[in-house]
Amino acid sequence: MSHPHVVVDPHEVPGTYAYHRLPRTSPRTRWWRPLLVGLVGVAVFVALLAVGAVVVLLTALASGPGGLDALGTLDIADLGDPLAFTLAMLSIIAMLPAAVLATWLLGARPVGLLASVAGRVRWGWAARCLALSAALALVVTGGDLALAALQGEAWQPRVDATSWLMIGLVVLLVPAQCLAEEVVFRGYLVQTVGTWLRHPVFALVLPVPLFVLGHAYVNLAMVDTAVWALAMGWLVWRTGGLEAATASHVVNNVLVFSLGAVDLADLDLVDIGPVALGVSTASTLAYLGLVEVLVRRTGVATRRLVAAPPPPDAPPAAAVDAGGPVVVPGPLADPSRSRTSPRS
């Protein structure tokens, strides 16, 4: 059973809010504010990329005559090259500080509402989802390995100094890259649509094409990406935060890039076959089901309940939120007695 995260804050509008409606907790919410946040975020992102480009150029110049030549021949799309991989990941990671800074300056207060209904990252819940996703990935990868063995196609990894360097870069950079994409596509964009439209379907579906177009995939690989994005959007709404979706994203990308580092996965792949699509979809649905079980067992907060401040002379009363007992003054400690209409 899930519980709401209960707060009493005179700076928030009383009501019950799903994740996609969290910007509506602010009395300063206006229809144009998410657009302004997006413009500021893009400006910060471009500025960060420009600073990064200058740093790379100065580093190449300082490295000697061959530095510029090496930079000029660099194939940024070659994710098997450590330098190209690093630059590609950092260019995506730059979206994270851009989105957070723009939201902090102009958007929801606190900025932690981008993370969850609790206004922060719920680290315990994130750890559970990460363990669940890793276990599922281990089962699927083990099945793939067993199937390859039965077909006489034993895995033959290539392990050398470059492989170890790549794996180190994957562990260091990929979690931040995944978090950046989740904050933008399942955080900012979902909450932007949710600011305008109440029904969650709009908030979950409309950002999906942008996420798909952000990847260089075609045909069934695009379908696979869309299915996964829809599933992760549903998880964000169902669990009240980005933790479950981010956990799945991190495990998937770390696994794929790590396998690619030892030549067990093709990092240049842009399409997949029907069997691969079926396996991927089944894995995604399995993760949804397992997270649903976890939600019901842990009672993680999936909504934010903002109770109205009581009259100054009202006696204190106890209320319970997902994290345990808290003290909420006044008769509105019981959500069912609130005189405000619920907000989705």
Secondary structure by P-SEA (a helix, b strand, c coil): cccccccccccccbbbbccccccccccccccaaaaaaaaaaaaaaaaaaaaaaaaaaaaaaaaccaaaaaaaaccccccccaaaaaaaaaaaaaaaaaaaaaaaaccccccccccccccccaaaaaaaaaaaaaaaaaaaaaaaaaaaaaacccbbbbbcaaaaaaaaaaaccaaaaaaaaaaccccaaaaaaaacccccccccccaaaaaaaaccccaaaaaaaaaaaaaaaaaaaaaccaaaaaaaaaaaaaaaaaaaaacccccccccccaaaaaaaaaaaaaaaaaaaaaaaaaccccbbbbbccccccbbbbbbbccccbbbbcccccccccccccccc
